[in-house]
Amino acid sequence: MSQEQPRPGHATIAGSLIIGGSIIVVLSAWERISTLRTLEVQEKLQTALGKPPMSGLGLTLDGYTSMLQVLCVIGAGAATAAAILGVQVFKRSTSARIALTLLAPLILVGGMAAADFFAAMLVFAILLLWLQPTRDWYAGRPWVQAYEERRAERVGLMRPPGTPAGRSAAASPDAASPAGPAAPADPGTTKGDAAGEHPFGDPRAFGRRPAVVRRTRPQALTAACALTWITSTLVLLGIVVMMAVLPSQAEDLFAEVSRDQPKAVETYDLTENTLLAGMYVVLVGFALWAVVAIVLAGLAFIGQNWARITLVVSAVTGALLLVVMSVGAWPLLALVGVFGSAAWMLLRPEVGRWYQR
């Protein structure tokens, strides 16, 4: 369509929330960092460490403080990039929308340590960029016409069956004509035929309902994507906590590995630093995997079938890997069930039919 479509109000709201929320998250993060070492904050952190669930993590006060610093730096960096990219939202930049989506998990995880409400608001604003009518605007489709069509379909569904859209109260049998009594109709002709209307309503109305059904996203798909987003975000949060705690636990961890696997230590010439670096590499790899899963779930949610298939492969691979890892840590079997459930819901027949249509 040659005519340029106006920017939807949803896009304007999303861009404004992204810029404003990012500035607040950055300021809150640096204010949090500057006060972490004060006596008052240290006492509050020590009190929090003595209560569940923090008491079961085995964190020290220095380790907890370092973890919060890392989270604040991550949140501030991601929010700074989001503020810059938020300006590009008003210019309909597709690359900016994708970059903001990739930053959303970092904003959510990092911003929770500084300004949890505004971090959640920022992620919600990024989600708005993938919803209608903003999605059509980014794709260059005539979103105004599509919005009016969807509205007309919703209104049509609320009408009683067999009621044509153009029928008004003036078409009643007792309505009088200014020109006098109406001419008698042919006995073999129904009233609807005489008025130029179909006796059973507008035949075109019967073809509208399937179009609405095709647009209805299956509940199994929505549940699978939501499960992926929640689980991947929690995994990212756990990885950040582990990366913050590792330096303080490196000595004990190396001593345990040396006691349990002395041959491996000698064969690979492991030291405390190399063991710590290797664990960081593994954790970063899992973090990237979780980010990719979040992005794939978003693409599958908006109708990309290749993203759904890739997400199923990722879930099955993760479940198999966790089965092997759960030999020494049986609580990981809970994640196996989560990944298996997500893959099963994505492969449901109604989900496949929705993508085909």
VOBA-1610 file (N, C-alpha, C; in pm, whole numbers, padded with zeros to 5 digits, always signed):
BEGIN
Met+00085-00119+00000Met+00000+00000+00000Met+00088+00124+00000Ser+00065+00218-00092Ser+00152+00332-00107Ser+00135+00434+00005Gln+00015+00447+00062Gln-00009+00546+00166Gln+00058+00504+00296Glu+00133+00598+00356Glu+00204+00568+00480Glu+00105+00558+00596Gln+00116+00453+00673Gln+00026+00432+00785Gln+00074+00513+00906Pro-00017+00573+00980Pro+00024+00649+01100Pro+00073+00555+01209Arg+00150+00611+01302Arg+00200+00531+01413Arg+00086+00499+01509Pro+00070+00371+01547Pro-00037+00338+01642Pro-00010+00400+01779Gly-00115+00422+01853Gly-00100+00474+01987Gly-00025+00379+02078His-00040+00247+02053His+00033+00148+02133His+00183+00166+02118Ala+00229+00195+01995Ala+00372+00214+01972Ala+00424+00339+02041Thr+00345+00446+02039Thr+00385+00568+02107Thr+00396+00546+02257Ile+00298+00476+02313Ile+00302+00448+02457Ile+00421+00360+02491Ala+00445+00256+02410Ala+00556+00165+02436Ala+00690+00239+02430Gly+00710+00322+02326Gly+00835+00396+02316Gly+00856+00491+02433Ser+00751+00558+02476Ser+00762+00650+02590Ser+00795+00575+02719Leu+00728+00461+02739Leu+00756+00382+02859Leu+00898+00327+02859Ile+00947+00288+02742Ile+01082+00234+02733Ile+01185+00340+02769Ile+01169+00459+02713Ile+01266+00565+02742Ile+01258+00609+02889Gly+01137+00638+02935Gly+01122+00683+03073Gly+01161+00577+03174Gly+01116+00452+03152Gly+01151+00345+03245Gly+01300+00315+03247Ser+01366+00325+03132Ser+01510+00299+03126Ser+01587+00402+03208Ile+01548+00528+03196Ile+01617+00633+03273Ile+01602+00609+03422Ile+01481+00572+03465Ile+01458+00547+03608Ile+01538+00426+03655Val+01544+00319+03574Val+01620+00200+03613Val+01768+00232+03626Val+01823+00311+03534Val+01965+00347+03540Val+01994+00427+03667Leu+01913+00529+03693Leu+01935+00612+03812Leu+01920+00530+03940Ser+01821+00442+03944Ser+01799+00359+04063Ser+01914+00262+04084Ala+01967+00207+03973Ala+02078+00112+03985Ala+02202+00178+04042Trp+02237+00295+03992Trp+02358+00361+04043Trp+02338+00413+04185Glu+02216+00453+04219Glu+02189+00493+04357Glu+02200+00373+04451Arg+02157+00257+04402Arg+02168+00135+04481Arg+02313+00095+04501Ile+02393+00106+04398Ile+02535+00071+04408Ile+02606+00163+04506Ser+02574+00291+04502Ser+02643+00387+04589Ser+02611+00370+04736Thr+02499+00304+04767Thr+02459+00288+04908Thr+02475+00145+04959Leu+02524+00055+04875Leu+02532-00086+04917Leu+02627-00106+05035Arg+02735-00028+05042Arg+02836-00047+05145Arg+02810+00035+05270Thr+02698+00107+05275Thr+02667+00183+05395Thr+02624+00090+05508Leu+02639+00137+05630Leu+02610+00054+05746Leu+02464+00015+05752Glu+02376+00108+05719Glu+02231+00079+05724Glu+02192-00031+05626Val+02242-00021+05501Val+02208-00121+05399Val+02271-00255+05433Gln+02394-00254+05486Gln+02459-00379+05523Gln+02382-00452+05633Glu+02326-00377+05726Glu+02246-00441+05831Glu+02118-00502+05773Lys+02056-00432+05677Lys+01936-00488+05613Lys+01970-00614+05534Leu+02083-00613+05465Leu+02123-00732+05389Leu+02153-00849+05482Gln+02217-00819+05594Gln+02247-00926+05690Gln+02119-00985+05748Thr+02020-00900+05771Thr+01891-00949+05821Thr+01822-01036+05715Ala+01830-00992+05588Ala+01768-01070+05480Ala+01836-01205+05462Leu+01966-01211+05485Leu+02038-01339+05472Leu+01999-01438+05581Gly+01951-01388+05694Gly+01912-01478+05803Gly+01771-01532+05791Lys+01697-01489+05688Lys+01559-01535+05671Lys+01548-01619+05543Pro+01456-01716+05542Pro+01432-01793+05419Pro+01376-01701+05310Pro+01403-01724+05183Pro+01483-01836+05129Pro+01633-01807+05120Met+01675-01685+05155Met+01816-01648+05142Met+01904-01728+05236Ser+01849-01769+05351Ser+01931-01842+05449Ser+01974-01979+05397Gly+01901-02034+05301Gly+01937-02165+05249Gly+02035-02162+05134Leu+02076-02043+05088Leu+02167-02034+04974Leu+02315-02040+05015Gly+02343-02024+05144Gly+02483-02029+05189Gly+02563-01907+05150Leu+02497-01793+05128Leu+02567-01671+05089Leu+02624-01600+05210Thr+02742-01541+05192Thr+02798-01452+05292Thr+02754-01309+05261Leu+02778-01219+05357Leu+02738-01080+05335Leu+02815-01018+05219Asp+02945-01047+05211Asp+03024-00993+05098Asp+02978-01052+04965Gly+02949-01181+04966Gly+02902-01244+04843Gly+02768-01189+04798Tyr+02678-01166+04893Tyr+02547-01111+04860Tyr+02559-00969+04807Thr+02647-00891+04870Thr+02669-00754+04824Thr+02728-00751+04684Ser+02824-00840+04660Ser+02884-00846+04526Ser+02781-00889+04421Met+02694-00981+04457Met+02591-01025+04364Met+02497-00911+04328Leu+02457-00830+04427Leu+02370-00717+04400Leu+02439-00613+04313Gln+02569-00594+04334Gln+02643-00501+04251Gln+02646-00546+04106Val+02670-00675+04086Val+02672-00730+03950Val+02536-00714+03884Leu+02430-00743+03958Leu+02295-00731+03902Leu+02263-00585+03866Cys+02304-00493+03952Cys+02276-00352+03924Cys+02353-00303+03802Val+02478-00347+03787Val+02556-00308+03670Val+02494-00364+03543Ile+02450-00491+03548Ile+02385-00552+03432Ile+02256-00478+03397Gly+02175-00449+03499Gly+02050-00379+03474Gly+02072-00238+03421Ala+02172-00166+03476Ala+02199-00030+03430Ala+02250-00029+03286Gly+02339-00123+03253Gly+02391-00130+03117Gly+02282-00163+03016Ala+02198-00261+03050Ala+02090-00299+02958Ala+01987-00186+02945Ala+01957-00117+03055Ala+01861-00008+03049Ala+01915+00111+02970Thr+02047+00136+02979Thr+02106+00244+02900Thr+02090+00217+02751Ala+02119+00094+02712Ala+02101+00057+02571Ala+01955+00065+02531Ala+01864+00027+02622Ala+01721+00031+02591Ala+01672+00175+02572Ala+01727+00269+02650Ala+01687+00409+02634Ala+01725+00462+02496Ile+01843+00424+02449Ile+01887+00467+02316Ile+01801+00402+02208Leu+01775+00274+02224Leu+01694+00203+02126Leu+01548+00248+02128Gly+01503+00297+02245Gly+01365+00342+02254Gly+01334+00458+02162Val+01434+00542+02134Val+01413+00652+02039Val+01385+00597+01899Gln+01451+00485+01866Gln+01431+00425+01734Gln+01295+00360+01718Val+01226+00337+01829Val+01091+00279+01821Val+00999+00373+01743Phe+01013+00504+01766Phe+00926+00600+01698Phe+00956+00607+01548Lys+01075+00557+01508Lys+01111+00556+01367Lys+01084+00421+01300Arg+01018+00332+01373Arg+00980+00199+01322Arg+01104+00118+01281Ser+01203+00115+01370Ser+01325+00039+01344Ser+01306-00106+01388Thr+01308-00197+01291Thr+01291-00339+01323Thr+01409-00393+01402Ser+01530-00350+01367Ser+01648-00397+01440Ser+01645-00351+01585Ala+01593-00230+01610Ala+01582-00182+01748Ala+01484-00267+01827Arg+01374-00306+01764Arg+01276-00390+01834Arg+01337-00525+01870Ile+01413-00586+01778Ile+01477-00714+01807Ile+01581-00700+01917Ala+01661-00592+01911Ala+01762-00569+02015Ala+01698-00548+02151Leu+01586-00476+02156Leu+01517-00457+02283Leu+01463-00589+02338Thr+01416-00675+02250Thr+01367-00806+02294Thr+01480-00889+02354Leu+01598-00882+02293Leu+01713-00956+02347Leu+01758-00898+02481Leu+01739-00768+02501Leu+01780-00704+02626Leu+01679-00726+02739Ala+01556-00764+02705Ala+01450-00775+02806Ala+01487-00867+02923Pro+01542-00989+02898Pro+01578-01073+03014Pro+01683-01009+03103Leu+01782-00941+03044Leu+01886-00875+03124Leu+01826-00760+03205Ile+01733-00687+03144Ile+01668-00578+03217Ile+01587-00632+03334Leu+01515-00741+03309Leu+01431-00799+03414Leu+01514-00854+03528Val+01620-00929+03495Val+01703-00990+03598Val+01787-00885+03670Gly+01852-00797+03593Gly+01937-00695+03655Gly+01859-00586+03724Gly+01747-00545+03665Gly+01670-00436+03724Gly+01599-00473+03852Met+01578-00602+03876Met+01509-00642+03999Met+01589-00604+04124Ala+01720-00590+04111Ala+01802-00554+04227Ala+01795-00405+04257Ala+01745-00325+04162Ala+01746-00180+04182Ala+01605-00122+04184Ala+01527-00148+04081Ala+01391-00091+04071Ala+01302-00196+04008Asp+01253-00288+04089Asp+01182-00403+04036Asp+01056-00364+03961Phe+00981-00264+04012Phe+00857-00226+03945Phe+00885-00166+03807Phe+00981-00076+03799Phe+01011-00011+03672Phe+01077-00107+03575Ala+01153-00204+03625Ala+01210-00305+03536Ala+01100-00389+03473Ala+01000-00429+03553Ala+00887-00504+03498Ala+00807-00420+03401Met+00789-00290+03431Met+00717-00202+03340Met+00792-00188+03208Leu+00924-00183+03214Leu+01005-00171+03093Leu+00991-00295+03005Val+00992-00412+03067Val+00975-00536+02991Val+00835-00542+02931Phe+00734-00497+03004Phe+00598-00494+02951Phe+00589-00402+02829Ala+00658-00289+02833Ala+00657-00197+02718Ala+00722-00261+02596Ile+00827-00338+02618Ile+00892-00409+02506Ile+00797-00513+02449Leu+00720-00579+02535Leu+00624-00678+02488Leu+00516-00613+02401Leu+00479-00489+02429Leu+00378-00420+02350Leu+00420-00404+02204Leu+00551-00401+02179Leu+00598-00384+02041Leu+00567-00505+01955Trp+00536-00621+02016Trp+00507-00742+01940Trp+00358-00772+01933Leu+00275-00686+01989Leu+00131-00706+01988Leu+00068-00619+01881Gln-00056-00655+01844Gln-00130-00576+01746Gln-00180-00448+01811Pro-00188-00336+01739Pro-00160-00320+01596Pro-00015-00282+01565Thr+00069-00272+01670Thr+00208-00231+01647Thr+00281-00331+01558Arg+00247-00459+01570Arg+00313-00560+01489Arg+00287-00538+01341Asp+00162-00505+01305Asp+00132-00476+01166Asp+00203-00349+01119Trp+00215-00250+01206Trp+00283-00125+01170Trp+00430-00150+01139Tyr+00495-00234+01219Tyr+00635-00267+01193Tyr+00650-00345+01062Ala+00554-00430+01032Ala+00561-00510+00910Ala+00522-00433+00785Gly+00477-00307+00801Gly+00436-00227+00686Gly+00298-00260+00634Arg+00221-00333+00713Arg+00085-00367+00671Arg-00013-00258+00711Pro-00125-00246+00640Pro-00225-00142+00671Pro-00298-00175+00801Trp-00241-00136+00913Trp-00295-00177+01043Trp-00429-00110+01073Val-00454+00007+01018Val-00581+00074+01045Val-00696-00008+00989Gln-00681-00054+00863Gln-00786-00134+00802Gln-00804-00267+00875Ala-00690-00329+00911Ala-00699-00457+00984Ala-00766-00438+01119Tyr-00737-00326+01187Tyr-00800-00299+01316Tyr-00951-00283+01301Glu-00994-00212+01196Glu-01137-00194+01173Glu-01204-00326+01137Glu-01135-00411+01061Glu-01192-00541+01026Glu-01210-00629+01149Arg-01108-00630+01236Arg-01119-00711+01358Arg-01231-00658+01447Arg-01245-00526+01452Arg-01351-00467+01533Arg-01488-00505+01476Ala-01502-00500+01342Ala-01629-00537+01279Ala-01662-00684+01303Glu-01558-00769+01302Glu-01583-00912+01327Glu-01628-00935+01470Arg-01566-00863+01565Arg-01609-00879+01704Arg-01753-00832+01723Val-01788-00721+01659Val-01925-00672+01669Val-02022-00769+01603Gly-01980-00828+01488Gly-02065-00925+01419Gly-02092-01048+01502Leu-01994-01091+01581Leu-02014-01209+01666Leu-02113-01185+01778Met-02129-01058+01816Met-02222-01028+01925Met-02366-01018+01878Arg-02390-01011+01745Arg-02527-01005+01693Arg-02592-01143+01697Pro-02721-01148+01713Pro-02791-01278+01709Pro-02773-01342+01572Pro-02768-01475+01566Pro-02753-01545+01437Pro-02866-01510+01342Gly-02834-01487+01214Gly-02932-01459+01111Gly-02972-01314+01101Thr-02909-01225+01186Thr-02942-01083+01181Thr-02844-01013+01091Pro-02887-00960+00975Pro-02794-00891+00886Pro-02747-00760+00946Ala-02627-00715+00903Ala-02568-00595+00960Ala-02648-00470+00928Gly-02715-00468+00813Gly-02782-00345+00772Gly-02926-00334+00816Arg-02979-00435+00885Arg-03121-00429+00921Arg-03142-00327+01033Ser-03243-00247+01022Ser-03273-00147+01123Ser-03418-00164+01169Ala-03450-00088+01271Ala-03585-00099+01326Ala-03690-00048+01230Ala-03648+00033+01133Ala-03744+00087+01037Ala-03800-00018+00944Ala-03742-00136+00942Ala-03787-00242+00852Ala-03894-00328+00915Ser-03951-00287+01029Ser-04052-00368+01097Ser-04182-00368+01016Pro-04271-00467+01038Pro-04394-00477+00958Pro-04487-00359+00978Asp-04484-00298+01099Asp-04581-00193+01129Asp-04531-00056+01090Ala-04408-00047+01033Ala-04354+00085+01000Ala-04435+00146+00886Ala-04472+00271+00902Ala-04554+00339+00802Ala-04465+00412+00704Ser-04510+00421+00583Ser-04436+00491+00478Ser-04493+00630+00461Pro-04407+00732+00445Pro-04460+00868+00426Pro-04546+00877+00302Ala-04525+00795+00205Ala-04600+00802+00080Ala-04734+00730+00088Gly-04765+00670+00204Gly-04891+00600+00215Gly-04868+00453+00231Pro-04973+00373+00228Pro-04959+00228+00249Pro-04875+00165+00141Ala-04799+00066+00182Ala-04712-00004+00086Ala-04797-00092-00003Ala-04748-00112-00124Ala-04819-00198-00218Ala-04816-00340-00170Pro-04925-00415-00189Pro-04927-00554-00143Pro-04820-00635-00214Ala-04756-00717-00139Ala-04648-00798-00195Ala-04707-00925-00254Asp-04631-00986-00340Asp-04669-01111-00402Asp-04681-01218-00294Pro-04793-01294-00290Pro-04808-01395-00185Pro-04694-01493-00182Gly-04629-01520-00292Gly-04520-01617-00294Gly-04386-01557-00261Thr-04388-01428-00231Thr-04262-01360-00202Thr-04257-01326-00054Thr-04150-01361+00010Thr-04135-01330+00152Thr-04101-01184+00170Lys-04116-01136+00293Lys-04089-00996+00322Lys-03943-00961+00301Gly-03855-01053+00332Gly-03713-01027+00312Gly-03679-01013+00166Asp-03748-01096+00078Asp-03721-01086-00065Asp-03770-00953-00119Ala-03886-00909-00068Ala-03941-00783-00117Ala-03851-00667-00082Ala-03784-00673+00032Ala-03696-00564+00074Ala-03557-00579+00017Gly-03533-00682-00062Gly-03400-00701-00118Gly-03306-00770-00021Glu-03358-00836+00083Glu-03276-00902+00183Glu-03299-01052+00175His-03200-01126+00215His-03213-01271+00218His-03300-01311+00335Pro-03392-01406+00320Pro-03483-01443+00431Pro-03411-01496+00553Phe-03289-01550+00536Phe-03216-01605+00650Phe-03097-01517+00690Gly-03101-01392+00650Gly-02991-01303+00684Gly-02891-01294+00570Asp-02791-01212+00590Asp-02688-01191+00489Asp-02605-01318+00474Pro-02603-01381+00355Pro-02524-01505+00340Pro-02376-01484+00365Arg-02324-01363+00343Arg-02181-01341+00364Arg-02142-01349+00511Ala-02241-01333+00600Ala-02209-01338+00742Ala-02165-01477+00786Phe-02207-01581+00709Phe-02173-01717+00751Phe-02026-01747+00728Gly-01955-01671+00648Gly-01813-01697+00622Gly-01720-01619+00713Arg-01776-01541+00807Arg-01690-01457+00890Arg-01637-01530+01011Arg-01716-01617+01070Arg-01674-01682+01194Arg-01547-01765+01179Pro-01529-01845+01072Pro-01404-01921+01061Pro-01281-01831+01060Ala-01291-01708+01003Ala-01175-01620+01002Ala-01134-01583+01144Val-01232-01563+01233Val-01201-01531+01370Val-01141-01651+01441Val-01191-01769+01413Val-01138-01889+01475Val-00992-01911+01437Arg-00957-01882+01312Arg-00820-01902+01268Arg-00724-01809+01342Arg-00773-01691+01383Arg-00686-01598+01452Arg-00675-01628+01601Thr-00758-01717+01651Thr-00755-01748+01793Thr-00634-01834+01825Arg-00544-01783+01908Arg-00422-01856+01944Arg-00457-01970+02039Pro-00413-02092+02013Pro-00445-02205+02101Pro-00392-02182+02243Gln-00467-02229+02339Gln-00424-02214+02478Gln-00296-02291+02506Ala-00278-02405+02438Ala-00156-02483+02459Ala-00032-02404+02416Leu-00043-02330+02306Leu+00069-02249+02260Leu+00099-02137+02359Thr-00004-02069+02405Thr+00016-01962+02503Thr+00079-02015+02631Ala+00031-02130+02679Ala+00087-02187+02801Ala+00232-02229+02782Ala+00264-02287+02667Ala+00403-02330+02642Ala+00497-02211+02637Cys+00456-02104+02571Cys+00542-01985+02563Cys+00558-01920+02700Ala+00449-01912+02776Ala+00458-01853+02910Ala+00548-01937+03000Leu+00536-02068+02989Leu+00621-02157+03068Leu+00768-02139+03031Thr+00795-02122+02902Thr+00933-02100+02858Thr+00987-01969+02910Trp+00907-01864+02902Trp+00954-01733+02950Trp+00983-01736+03099Ile+00893-01793+03177Ile+00911-01794+03323Ile+01032-01879+03360Thr+01041-02000+03304Thr+01150-02090+03339Thr+01285-02033+03296Ser+01293-01980+03176Ser+01420-01927+03127Ser+01465-01806+03209Thr+01369-01722+03249Thr+01404-01607+03332Thr+01456-01653+03469Leu+01393-01753+03528Leu+01440-01805+03656Leu+01578-01869+03642Val+01601-01938+03530Val+01733-01997+03507Val+01838-01888+03495Leu+01806-01780+03423Leu+01900-01668+03412Leu+01930-01608+03548Leu+01828-01592+03631Leu+01849-01538+03764Leu+01939-01629+03847Gly+01915-01762+03838Gly+02000-01856+03911Gly+02145-01853+03863Ile+02164-01837+03733Ile+02300-01831+03678Ile+02372-01706+03728Val+02300-01593+03733Val+02362-01470+03783Val+02403-01486+03929Val+02318-01549+04009Val+02351-01573+04149Val+02474-01663+04161Met+02479-01768+04082Met+02593-01859+04086Met+02722-01789+04044Met+02715-01706+03941Met+02835-01636+03895Met+02884-01537+04000Ala+02791-01478+04076Ala+02832-01386+04181Ala+02891-01458+04302Val+02844-01579+04328Val+02890-01654+04446Val+03018-01732+04418Leu+03042-01769+04294Leu+03156-01856+04261Leu+03291-01809+04315Pro+03328-01680+04300Pro+03461-01640+04350Pro+03482-01668+04498Ser+03379-01650+04579Ser+03395-01675+04723Ser+03396-01823+04757Gln+03345-01908+04666Gln+03339-02052+04692Gln+03441-02130+04609Ala+03527-02061+04536Ala+03619-02129+04445Ala+03715-02221+04520Glu+03766-02177+04634Glu+03864-02258+04708Glu+03802-02387+04758Asp+03683-02377+04818Asp+03616-02499+04866Asp+03578-02590+04751Leu+03535-02532+04640Leu+03497-02613+04525Leu+03617-02688+04467Phe+03731-02620+04457Phe+03850-02686+04405Phe+03898-02797+04498Ala+03887-02774+04628Ala+03926-02877+04724Ala+03836-03000+04711Glu+03707-02978+04688Glu+03615-03091+04673Glu+03642-03169+04545Val+03670-03096+04435Val+03703-03163+04309Val+03832-03241+04321Ser+03931-03185+04389Ser+04060-03253+04408Ser+04043-03379+04491Arg+03951-03376+04586Arg+03928-03493+04670Arg+03850-03601+04596Asp+03751-03561+04516Asp+03666-03659+04448Asp+03726-03708+04316Gln+03797-03619+04244Gln+03851-03654+04112Gln+04000-03619+04104Pro+04083-03684+04181Pro+04227-03649+04179Pro+04293-03678+04044Lys+04250-03786+03978Lys+04309-03818+03848Lys+04278-03712+03743Ala+04155-03661+03746Ala+04119-03556+03650Ala+04199-03429+03674Val+04223-03397+03799Val+04302-03279+03831Val+04444-03293+03779Glu+04503-03412+03794Glu+04639-03434+03746Glu+04644-03441+03593Thr+04546-03507+03534Thr+04548-03525+03388Thr+04534-03391+03315Tyr+04440-03309+03359Tyr+04414-03182+03290Tyr+04488-03064+03354Asp+04570-03093+03454Asp+04650-02989+03521Asp+04561-02874+03567Leu+04455-02911+03638Leu+04359-02811+03684Leu+04414-02730+03801Thr+04384-02603+03798Thr+04411-02515+03912Thr+04281-02449+03953Glu+04286-02377+04061Glu+04165-02309+04107Glu+04115-02208+04004Asn+04207-02137+03941Asn+04168-02036+03842Asn+04111-02099+03715Thr+04174-02206+03668Thr+04123-02270+03546Thr+03987-02334+03570Leu+03968-02391+03688Leu+03837-02448+03721Leu+03731-02340+03726Leu+03765-02225+03785Leu+03670-02115+03793Leu+03637-02061+03654Ala+03740-02048+03569Ala+03717-01998+03433Ala+03630-02094+03353Gly+03654-02225+03368Gly+03573-02323+03298Gly+03427-02319+03340Met+03405-02301+03469Met+03266-02294+03517Met+03197-02168+03467Tyr+03271-02058+03457Tyr+03214-01936+03402Tyr+03172-01956+03256Val+03256-02024+03180Val+03224-02049+03039Val+03096-02131+03028Val+03084-02234+03112Val+02964-02319+03109Val+02839-02238+03146Leu+02851-02156+03250Leu+02736-02077+03294Leu+02694-01975+03188Val+02791-01912+03124Val+02758-01816+03018Val+02689-01887+02902Gly+02736-02009+02871Gly+02670-02085+02764Gly+02526-02116+02797Phe+02498-02156+02921Phe+02360-02182+02961Phe+02277-02054+02961Ala+02338-01942+02999Ala+02266-01814+02998Ala+02225-01776+02856Leu+02316-01792+02761Leu+02284-01763+02621Leu+02174-01856+02571Trp+02179-01981+02611Trp+02074-02076+02573Trp+01938-02029+02624Ala+01934-01982+02749Ala+01807-01935+02806Ala+01757-01811+02732Val+01847-01720+02694Val+01806-01600+02620Val+01749-01638+02484Val+01816-01732+02416Val+01767-01778+02285Val+01629-01842+02300Ala+01608-01918+02406Ala+01476-01981+02428Ala+01368-01875+02448Ile+01400-01767+02519Ile+01303-01659+02539Ile+01266-01594+02406Val+01367-01569+02323Val+01341-01508+02193Val+01260-01602+02103Leu+01296-01730+02103Leu+01222-01827+02021Leu+01077-01837+02065Ala+01054-01834+02195Ala+00916-01840+02243Ala+00836-01718+02196Gly+00901-01601+02195Gly+00833-01482+02146Gly+00798-01492+01998Leu+00892-01543+01918Leu+00866-01559+01775Leu+00760-01665+01748Ala+00764-01774+01826Ala+00660-01877+01811Ala+00524-01823+01851Phe+00521-01735+01949Phe+00395-01679+01997Phe+00327-01594+01891Ile+00406-01524+01806Ile+00347-01438+01705Ile+00325-01510+01573Gly+00356-01642+01568Gly+00317-01720+01450Gly+00429-01770+01363Gln+00554-01770+01411Gln+00666-01821+01332Gln+00681-01972+01358Asn+00647-02054+01260Asn+00647-02198+01280Asn+00788-02253+01299Trp+00887-02196+01228Trp+01025-02244+01244Trp+01074-02222+01386Ala+01028-02114+01450Ala+01067-02089+01589Ala+01004-02193+01682Arg+00882-02234+01651Arg+00818-02339+01733Arg+00896-02468+01724Ile+00935-02510+01602Ile+01009-02635+01585Ile+01145-02626+01654Thr+01213-02513+01638Thr+01343-02496+01703Thr+01329-02500+01855Leu+01221-02440+01906Leu+01199-02441+02051Leu+01172-02582+02101Val+01100-02663+02024Val+01078-02802+02062Val+01209-02878+02069Val+01294-02860+01968Val+01425-02926+01968Val+01507-02881+02088Ser+01504-02752+02119Ser+01578-02701+02234Ser+01527-02759+02364Ala+01394-02769+02379Ala+01336-02823+02502Ala+01371-02970+02520Val+01361-03048+02412Val+01394-03191+02420Val+01542-03210+02451Thr+01628-03131+02386Thr+01772-03142+02413Thr+01803-03105+02558Gly+01741-02998+02607Gly+01761-02959+02746Gly+01712-03064+02843Ala+01598-03128+02813Ala+01545-03232+02901Ala+01640-03352+02907Leu+01692-03393+02791Leu+01786-03505+02790Leu+01914-03472+02866Leu+01963-03350+02850Leu+02084-03310+02922Leu+02060-03307+03073Leu+01942-03261+03113Leu+01911-03256+03256Leu+01893-03395+03315Val+01846-03489+03235Val+01835-03627+03284Val+01972-03681+03321Val+02072-03651+03239Val+02209-03695+03269Val+02263-03622+03391Met+02238-03492+03400Met+02290-03414+03513Met+02219-03445+03643Ser+02096-03498+03637Ser+02020-03522+03759Ser+02067-03645+03834Val+02166-03718+03781Val+02218-03834+03853Val+02274-03792+03987Gly+02341-03678+03990Gly+02395-03629+04116Gly+02313-03520+04179Ala+02209-03474+04112Ala+02126-03367+04166Ala+01981-03392+04121Trp+01909-03474+04196Trp+01776-03517+04155Trp+01674-03404+04145Pro+01688-03288+04216Pro+01588-03180+04196Pro+01580-03129+04052Leu+01684-03155+03972Leu+01680-03111+03832Leu+01572-03183+03752Leu+01521-03294+03806Leu+01415-03365+03736Leu+01288-03281+03721Ala+01272-03182+03810Ala+01156-03092+03797Ala+01164-03013+03667Leu+01284-02969+03631Leu+01301-02897+03505Leu+01279-02988+03386Val+01312-03116+03402Val+01285-03212+03294Val+01136-03216+03265Gly+01056-03219+03370Gly+00911-03218+03351Gly+00861-03090+03286Val+00921-02976+03322Val+00881-02848+03263Val+00913-02845+03114Phe+01036-02886+03079Phe+01075-02886+02938Phe+00991-02984+02856Gly+00965-03102+02914Gly+00884-03200+02844Gly+00741-03152+02823Ser+00686-03084+02923Ser+00549-03032+02909Ser+00542-02924+02801Ala+00643-02836+02797Ala+00644-02732+02695Ala+00652-02792+02554Ala+00739-02892+02537Ala+00751-02956+02405Ala+00622-03027+02366Trp+00557-03093+02462Trp+00432-03164+02434Trp+00322-03066+02392Met+00313-02951+02461Met+00209-02854+02425Met+00236-02791+02289Leu+00362-02769+02255Leu+00394-02711+02124Leu+00364-02808+02009Leu+00361-02937+02038Leu+00334-03037+01935Leu+00189-03082+01933Arg+00103-03016+02007Arg-00038-03052+02009Arg-00098-03033+01869Pro-00198-03115+01831Pro-00258-03102+01696Pro-00319-02966+01669Glu-00387-02907+01770Glu-00451-02778+01745Glu-00347-02668+01722Val-00231-02682+01785Val-00124-02584+01762Val-00072-02595+01619Gly-00053-02719+01572Gly-00007-02739+01435Gly-00107-02685+01334Arg-00237-02704+01358Arg-00339-02653+01265Arg-00340-02501+01265Trp-00316-02440+01380Trp-00314-02294+01386Trp-00201-02236+01301Tyr-00085-02301+01304Tyr+00028-02253+01223Tyr+00001-02278+01073Gln-00065-02386+01039Gln-00093-02413+00899Gln-00187-02310+00840Arg-00278-02257+00920Arg-00375-02160+00871Arg-00318-02020+00865
//
